[in-house]
Amino acid sequence: MRRVVITGAGTVNALAQDVPGTLKAFAEGRCGIGPLDFPDVERLSVRIGAQVRGWTPEAHFERSQLTLLDPFAQFALVAAREAMAQAGLGKSPSVPERWGAVMGTAGGGNSTVNDAFRAVFAEGKNRVHPLTVPRLMNNAAASHLSMEWGLMGPSFSVATACASSNHAIGLAFQMIRAGMVDGMLAGGSESMLNFGGLKAWEGLRVMSPDGCRPFCATRNGMVQGEGAGVFVLESYESASARGAEILAEVRGFAMTSDAGDIVAPSVEGAARAISGALADAGLAADEIGYINAHGTGTSANDRTECAAIHAAFGIAAERVMVSSTKAMHGHCIGGTGAVELLACLMALRDGVIAPTINHVQADADCALDIVPNSARQVPVQATLSNAFAFGGLNAVLALTKVS
């Protein structure tokens, strides 16, 4: 089986519209959550979110392109351009038949869906935009990535709610490792911050009206965000042959199903995913220096995730650093794991551990080193990225420095 490395990274999120800006925000513990700005926001009970501010699609795309691009696809393409540029890849890899794209998203073109329903039901129109279907389809981002770079290998989308990005990156890793492809663009994208999208989430009663406080005794729910993260994954041999800078090695991946409740998380299911990723990577728990937690800020998730880490790590749980960056960039749903993977890259490359901000009071049910409020400078050799989704779907990635 081949080694798999990351040679490019790109992002658009509420903290910044590129990777350097996002990593700077992580290191500073900056919060991108604020008042929402879109039609009918006053009809919502929850009016805060991590919105991508100052987004100007015209700066990135021709008008003819924008007729086909929902914001979730726009975010994905801009993030992928940054990733491909960093990886040193041109318009198309040398053997495009051996490259593809796999993207995670929960809602696909949710903004397009919201606009279409508004036009028909609120405004009484009898027609919607003729390109509504290509804009809203779940695979739109992956398809546009394949077309922009002429990637002729496997390209598809993954929809596993909040674990979508980790599943997408994990599947790309497995395909490269198995020799099915030489490289993949992989990550996730989401743009669900609109009236319809948030009104649906309000119904679950898991949203905080005043802020995201993961692992804090005062936490009262999640805050939704939006954005994308895209990575260039390729074989170690391919990256080395062309002299590409290697950001990290993807060492392991595991996915499990709780097979229990549609919304309530399971300690056992999450712990099996964590242990599975360690086993796949050939790593012991005490070799992991940092875990980027799913850490949504809901009572159930945070308590369950901490218990799962204790179950999988045993005594090693006492020393591993764990943080949730969702308090900064919000919960980007299907795109969240991809944005959060940047914190793992920062830990491995720069030795900077992103903090869990907004922490005001310790919770006995979350007894871990959650790196409260301020970043730390600590070198680490290996990290995990956790993602646990509604439907009981769990996906965990293991990354290391390249030796």
Residue pairs with C-beta under 8 A, 6 or more apart in sequence:
1 177
1 178
1 179
2 176
2 177
2 178
2 179
2 235
2 236
2 237
3 177
3 235
3 236
3 237
3 249
4 173
4 176
4 177
4 233
4 234
4 235
4 236
4 249
4 250
5 233
5 234
5 235
5 236
5 239
5 246
5 247
5 248
5 249
5 250
5 402
6 231
6 232
6 233
6 246
6 247
6 248
6 249
6 250
6 345
6 399
7 86
7 87
7 88
7 232
7 233
7 234
7 239
7 244
7 245
7 246
7 247
8 82
8 83
8 84
8 85
8 86
8 87
8 88
8 89
8 231
8 232
8 247
9 19
9 82
9 83
9 86
9 229
9 230
9 231
9 232
9 247
9 341
9 342
9 345
10 18
10 19
10 78
10 79
10 80
10 81
10 82
10 83
10 84
10 85
10 86
10 228
10 229
10 230
10 231
11 17
11 18
11 19
11 22
11 79
11 82
11 227
11 228
11 229
11 230
11 338
11 339
11 342
12 18
12 52
12 55
12 75
12 78
12 79
12 227
12 228
13 22
13 32
13 50
13 52
13 225
13 226
13 227
13 228
13 229
13 329
13 332
13 339
14 32
14 33
14 50
14 51
14 52
14 53
14 225
14 226
14 227
14 329
14 330
15 21
15 22
15 25
15 26
15 30
15 32
15 50
15 328
15 329
16 22
16 24
16 25
17 52
17 54
17 55
17 78
18 82
19 82
19 86
19 342
22 329
22 339
22 342
23 342
23 346
23 350
23 352
25 32
25 328
26 325
26 328
26 342
26 343
26 346
26 352
26 354
26 375
27 346
27 352
27 354
27 375
28 375
29 328
29 354
29 355
29 357
29 373
29 374
29 375
30 328
31 211
31 327
31 328
31 357
31 358
32 50
32 225
32 328
32 329
32 330
33 48
33 49
33 50
33 211
33 212
33 223
33 225
33 327
33 328
33 330
34 48
34 49
34 50
34 51
35 47
35 48
36 44
36 47
36 48
36 49
36 51
36 193
36 198
37 51
38 193
38 194
38 195
39 118
39 195
40 195
41 47
41 195
43 195
43 199
44 195
44 198
44 199
44 202
45 202
45 207
45 209
46 198
46 201
46 202
46 207
46 208
46 209
47 209
48 208
48 209
48 210
48 211
48 223
49 193
49 198
49 223
49 224
49 225
49 226
49 330
50 223
50 224
50 225
50 226
50 227
50 328
50 329
50 330
50 332
51 193
51 225
51 226
52 75
52 226
52 227
55 71
55 74
57 66
57 69
57 71
57 74
58 66
60 74
60 77
60 78
61 69
61 74
61 77
66 74
67 129
67 131
68 131
68 134
68 135
68 144
69 77
69 135
69 140
69 144
70 108
70 109
70 110
70 111
70 112
70 135
70 136
70 140
70 191
71 111
71 191
71 226
72 105
72 107
72 108
72 109
72 110
72 111
72 140
72 141
72 189
72 190
72 191
72 226
72 228
72 335
73 109
73 135
73 140
73 141
73 144
73 189
75 189
75 190
75 191
75 226
75 227
75 228
75 335
76 103
76 141
76 144
76 145
76 187
76 189
76 228
76 230
77 141
77 144
77 145
77 148
78 228
79 187
79 189
79 228
79 229
79 230
80 101
80 145
80 148
80 149
80 185
80 187
80 230
81 148
82 230
83 185
83 187
83 230
83 231
83 232
84 149
84 185
84 232
86 232
86 245
87 232
87 234
87 244
88 242
88 243
88 244
88 245
89 149
89 232
91 149
91 150
92 149
92 150
92 151
93 99
93 149
93 151
93 182
93 183
95 182
96 149
96 150
96 151
96 152
96 153
97 152
97 153
98 153
98 181
98 182
98 183
99 149
99 151
99 152
99 153
99 181
99 182
99 183
99 184
99 185
100 146
100 151
100 152
100 153
100 154
100 155
100 156
100 175
100 181
100 184
100 185
101 142
101 145
101 146
101 151
101 155
101 184
101 185
101 186
102 142
102 154
102 155
102 156
102 157
102 158
102 168
102 169
102 171
102 172
102 184
102 185
102 186
103 139
103 141
103 142
103 145
103 157
103 158
103 168
103 185
103 186
103 187
103 188
103 189
103 230
104 157
104 158
104 159
104 160
104 163
104 164
104 165
104 166
104 167
104 168
104 169
104 187
104 188
104 189
104 334
104 335
104 337
104 338
105 138
105 141
105 157
105 158
105 159
105 164
105 188
105 189
105 190
105 334
105 335
106 159
106 160
106 161
106 162
106 164
106 190
106 192
106 333
106 334
107 113
107 190
107 191
107 192
107 197
107 333
107 334
108 136
108 137
108 138
108 139
108 140
108 157
108 159
109 135
109 136
109 137
109 138
109 140
110 136
110 190
110 191
110 192
110 194
110 196
110 197
111 191
111 192
111 194
111 197
112 129
112 132
112 135
112 136
113 136
113 196
114 194
114 195
114 196
114 197
115 129
115 194
116 128
116 129
116 132
116 136
117 196
118 195
118 196
119 125
119 127
119 128
120 126
120 128
129 135
134 140
138 157
138 159
139 155
139 156
139 157
141 157
141 189
141 228
142 155
142 156
142 157
143 155
145 151
145 155
145 185
145 230
146 152
146 155
149 185
151 185
153 181
153 184
154 175
154 180
154 181
157 168
158 164
158 167
158 168
158 171
159 334
160 167
160 334
160 389
160 391
160 393
160 395
161 333
161 334
161 389
161 390
161 391
161 393
162 294
162 296
162 331
162 333
162 334
162 336
162 337
162 387
162 388
162 389
162 390
163 255
163 337
163 387
163 388
163 389
163 393
163 394
163 395
164 188
164 333
164 334
164 335
164 337
164 389
165 187
165 188
165 229
165 334
165 335
165 336
165 337
165 338
165 339
165 341
165 387
166 253
166 255
166 337
166 385
166 386
166 387
166 395
166 396
166 397
167 255
167 387
167 393
167 395
168 186
168 187
168 188
168 338
169 186
169 187
169 188
169 231
169 233
169 250
169 253
169 337
169 338
169 341
169 397
170 253
170 254
170 255
170 395
170 397
171 186
172 184
172 185
172 186
172 233
173 186
173 233
173 250
173 253
173 397
174 253
175 181
175 184
176 182
176 183
176 184
176 233
176 234
176 235
182 234
182 235
182 238
183 232
183 233
183 234
183 235
183 238
184 232
184 233
184 234
185 230
185 231
185 232
185 233
186 230
186 231
186 233
187 228
187 229
187 230
187 231
187 335
187 338
187 341
188 228
188 229
188 332
188 334
188 335
188 336
188 337
188 338
189 227
189 228
189 229
189 230
189 334
189 335
189 338
190 226
190 227
190 228
190 332
190 333
190 334
190 335
190 336
191 226
191 227
192 198
192 201
192 224
192 226
192 333
193 224
193 225
193 226
197 224
198 207
198 224
201 207
201 224
204 263
206 221
206 222
206 296
206 298
207 221
207 222
207 223
207 224
208 219
208 220
208 221
208 222
208 223
208 297
209 220
209 221
210 220
211 223
211 327
211 358
212 219
212 221
212 222
212 223
212 296
212 297
212 326
212 327
212 330
212 331
212 358
213 219
213 220
213 297
213 327
213 358
213 359
213 360
214 293
214 295
214 296
214 297
214 302
214 324
214 326
214 327
214 356
214 358
214 359
214 370
215 293
215 295
215 302
215 306
215 324
215 356
215 359
215 363
215 366
215 368
215 370
216 297
216 358
216 359
216 360
216 361
216 362
216 363
216 366
217 360
217 361
217 362
217 363
218 360
218 361
219 297
219 298
219 299
219 302
219 363
220 297
221 297
221 298
222 296
222 297
222 298
222 326
222 330
222 331
223 297
223 326
223 330
223 331
224 330
224 331
224 332
224 333
225 326
225 329
225 330
225 331
225 332
225 336
225 339
226 330
226 332
226 335
227 329
227 332
227 335
227 339
228 332
228 335
228 338
228 339
229 335
229 337
229 338
229 339
229 340
229 341
229 342
230 338
231 338
231 341
233 250
234 244
236 246
236 249
236 402
239 246
240 246
246 402
247 345
247 348
247 349
248 344
248 345
248 348
248 349
248 399
248 400
248 401
248 402
249 399
249 400
249 401
249 402
250 397
250 398
250 399
251 280
251 281
251 282
251 283
251 382
251 398
251 399
251 400
252 276
252 277
252 278
252 279
252 280
252 281
252 282
252 283
252 397
252 398
253 277
253 280
253 395
253 396
253 397
253 398
254 272
254 273
254 274
254 275
254 276
254 277
254 279
254 280
254 395
254 396
255 273
255 276
255 393
255 394
255 395
255 396
256 269
256 270
256 272
256 273
256 276
256 394
257 269
257 392
257 393
257 394
258 265
258 266
258 268
258 269
258 392
258 393
258 394
259 269
259 392
260 266
260 269
260 392
261 392
262 390
262 391
262 392
263 390
264 300
265 300
265 301
265 304
265 305
265 388
265 392
266 304
266 392
267 304
267 307
267 308
267 311
268 308
268 311
269 388
269 392
269 394
270 304
270 305
270 308
270 386
270 388
270 394
271 307
271 308
271 309
271 311
271 312
272 394
273 386
273 388
273 394
273 395
273 396
274 308
274 309
274 312
274 313
274 384
274 386
274 396
275 312
276 396
277 384
277 396
277 397
277 398
278 284
278 285
278 288
278 312
278 384
278 398
280 398
281 382
281 398
281 400
283 382
283 398
283 400
284 316
285 312
285 313
285 314
285 316
285 317
285 320
286 316
286 319
287 381
287 382
288 313
288 316
288 320
288 380
288 382
288 383
288 384
288 398
289 320
289 321
289 347
289 378
289 379
289 380
289 381
289 382
289 383
290 320
290 321
290 322
290 323
290 344
290 347
290 353
290 378
290 380
290 383
290 384
291 309
291 320
291 321
291 322
291 323
291 383
291 384
291 385
291 386
292 323
292 324
292 325
292 340
292 341
292 343
292 344
292 354
292 383
292 384
292 385
292 386
293 305
293 309
293 322
293 323
293 324
293 370
293 386
294 301
294 305
294 324
294 386
294 387
294 388
295 301
295 302
295 305
295 322
295 323
295 324
295 325
295 326
295 327
295 356
296 302
296 324
296 326
296 331
297 324
297 326
297 327
297 331
301 388
302 363
302 365
302 366
303 363
303 365
303 366
304 388
305 386
305 388
306 322
306 365
306 366
306 367
306 368
307 365
309 317
309 320
309 322
309 368
310 317
310 367
310 368
313 320
317 368
318 369
319 369
320 368
320 369
321 353
321 369
321 371
321 376
321 378
321 380
322 356
322 368
322 369
322 370
322 371
323 343
323 353
323 354
323 355
323 356
323 370
323 371
324 356
324 370
325 339
325 340
325 343
325 354
325 356
326 336
326 340
327 356
327 357
327 358
328 354
328 357
329 339
332 338
332 339
336 387
337 385
337 387
337 395
337 397
340 385
341 385
341 397
341 399
343 354
344 383
344 384
344 385
344 397
344 399
345 399
346 352
346 354
347 353
347 354
347 380
347 383
348 380
348 381
348 382
348 383
348 399
348 400
348 401
349 401
351 377
351 378
351 379
351 380
352 375
352 376
352 377
353 371
353 375
353 376
353 377
353 378
353 380
354 371
354 375
355 371
355 372
355 373
355 374
355 375
355 376
356 370
356 371
356 372
356 373
357 373
358 373
359 370
359 372
359 373
381 400
381 401
382 398
382 399
382 400
382 401
383 398
383 399
383 400
384 396
384 397
384 398
384 399
385 396
385 397
385 399
386 394
386 396
387 394
387 395
387 396
388 394
389 395
